[in-house]
């Protein structure tokens, strides 16, 4: 199951993503966490020190090697240089599982606070004015396109704030999107933006309220997000300490807030994985990106990379 955590900056999505990943790991479930936020804080939220977090290998730096591995011997992809962030898998591609040994994980995945973590890499000073953060997030999109995860496996992605995930179709790569929403007008505005895109493409969306203090806050959220409100996190001394760099044992989290993580896991587990829709959306957005910019950059028609007979999923992974 692929789960995205989204929301406006400061909503607490990184903290909730870290807590959820730790909750899953505590239940002995296979988890891969990915920090795809332009502000790279997930490692610290998982309990890593600032120095250790800064030394994590970046997916963005390994993009050529990632492409080479994933293309495998797919005859529709003649070279890794012709792969772009939306390139879908086909017959001959190498597909990924959440927990396995492969060169991509060996190079880019490290354990932080008991959770296996990959990061896109920070937007560095040398990137200013010459690079786009979409190039870094492109590595995440490729991984998700090739991730043949099963229902008892979890990929937890902390997404960048705002609408960047809509630029290439990345928002359709998830089985469930969790929007972390404060009881404020600005946070509800972000919800409306996400909800509109999500419903157009059948993306399952759950709202988790955060920093809720009283019934008036809950009523406000219910008024503005309706049935999408799954649950809410109350003001938490545990979370305040974590945001100051003191990440305690998960058992120290307030029982009511720990129960929120269980509710969220139950909602994720109840979500059907629609691999035909996953494949269809991958093809659609690859065509769009090919016609918009990628064909010109590659000097060839990248829509030829689409394998019309290939459907992504664990069945394809078992046959590969």
Secondary structure, DSSP 8 states (H G I E B T S, - for coil): -EEEEE-STTSSHHHHHHHHHHHHHHTT-EEEEEEESSS--HHHHTT--HHHHHTS-BTGGGHHHHHHHHHTT-TT---GGG--TT----TT---B-SS---HHHHHH-EEETTEEEEE-----GGGTTT--HHHHHHHHHHHHHTB---TTEEEEEEE-SSSGGGTTTGGGG-SEEEEEEESSHHHHHHHHHHHHHHHHTT-EEEEEEEEE-SHHHHHHHHHHHGGGEEEEEE--HHHHHHHTT----GGGS-HHHHHHHHHHHHHHHTS---HHHHHHHHHHHHHHHIIIIIHHHHTS-GGGG--TT---SHHHHHH-
